[in-house]
């Protein structure tokens, strides 16, 4: 198995781009900005773009936060509030495995038991005290039914992450932005205490100490300044330079959703997103840079030209529950588009090859599961 050092993942560009230059390039761009970014991508990754075939499991949509842009979150009395039981999860995972998926994305609201007694009661009926305890069992079930879990459950403690590391090949938490200003009254995170950047950075640091391959990212267009965007990329880069654990950086565009406090908030243009991705590539060098294709349906070419090397998770079975209005592209269409740009679309596992090291990054008990999925990937028909 490939055991490239993840620490190699910062690379060219990182040392030469100043903060002010990065901001200028996002604001104004310049001739050949995208080409420079694409060249760094091509030299390191070749003409391959990856995605993770996944099943999206919204284990619970109850959440203690209230981000101003979110339609996923529910309170216990809201219509559509739902917590998945083991039977429902098992059925969904088995279907996904049959359809050729590799990843079970466990994506859910942040620690609902902290604020909702009815959810605490339900967890008790399931036989668990905390969501994290339940997720350990859910993750075991995913492995039993043939998928590799990747959990994004919001803020987790060190012991919770250590427990999940035994069954999860990677964990995730969007940093979104490092600016505490966004948590002030009127900001997108005014009612979302878990979005305080210091708490998110502390969890990411803890994940680094625990040697957990970790997914994070930047949310573009929630009212941050361009300077704050660059600060966020620098914070991610700094943590990766210290621990080598940031397996991918998602550059995700904000989309205004009806019925939210930010429904009329102006979105940044696709061109500004492309410039932000290109600058991220220049800053992060050879780290994995990802953008979800369903949030920029008319901009797939632009995302490729801006230097991404990965599309993130795409599901043949489940919708994107965070963005249900945004369907994933059909894989054949995406593969054809990649081909017209000179790239091969290739499935990957929810942990990147450079982390397939069972001494350092992944619990040895997961080796047989990963070997089986690696074998299936190597026999997959090219798209
Ligand atoms: S974005 Fe996440 S943390 Fe914020 S309200 Fe929605 S589910 Fe909760």
Boltz pocket constraint, residues with backbone or C-beta under 6 A from the ligand:
constraints:
  - pocket:
      binder: B
      contacts: [[A, 61], [A, 63], [A, 64], [A, 65], [A, 66], [A, 67], [A, 70], [A, 71], [A, 72], [A, 73], [A, 108], [A, 109], [A, 110], [A, 154], [A, 192]]
      max_distance: 6.0
